[in-house]
């Protein structure tokens, strides 16, 4: 997803929820990029009422996977 893609309320919410958990481990700009990409990937794939939860889960999974792969490299 483009770095200049619009940030909507779902992206903002997920970013703020995930930031404390990944602070000091994943740079904030990278965290935001991962959340924005997850949001784009979910577009049209889930019902709007489930978007916040699914975005949080997908972004969390991707962030955790990134940490796991970095630590095993």
N, C-alpha and C positions, 0 to 999 in steps of 0.2 A: 504494500500500500504506500502511496505517496506520503512523504514526510509532511506535506502541506495539506493533507486531507483534512476536511473539517472535523472538529472534535464535537461530538454531540453529548447530550447529558448522560447517555449510557457509558460512553468512553470515560467521561470525567468521573462518574461514580465508581466505575471499576478501578480506574487508576488510583483514586484516593483510597479505596479499600485495600488494594494490593501493595501500595507504596510502603507502608510500615513493615510488612512482612519481608519484603525484598530489599529494604534500605541497606546500603553498604555491601550488597551482594550483586545487584544488577543496577547499573546506572539508570537514573530516572528517565533519561531520553530513550534508552533502550526499552525500558518497561512501557513507556507510553507508546512506542512504536509497535511492540508486541500486542498491546491492548487494541490499538487501532487496526492492526492487521486481523486480529481475531474478530473484531466488530465487522469488518468488511466480509470476512469469510462466512459469518453467520447471517448476513443480509439475505432475506428471503427464505432462509432455511428453518427458522423457528418462529413460532407465533409471537407477536409483539409483547404479550404479557409475560413470556418466559425469557425475553432477551436479556434482562439484567442478570438473572441467575446463570444463564448459559454463557454469557460473555465472561462473567467472573470465573466460572469453572474452566472454560477453554483457555483463557489467558493464564490462569493459575497453573494449569497443566503445562502449557508451553514454557512458562517461566521456570517451573520446577524441572522440566526436561532439559532446559538450557543449562541450568546449574549442574545437573547430574552429568551431562555430557562434558561440561567444562572441567569438572572435578575428576573425571575418569580419563581425561586426555593427557 
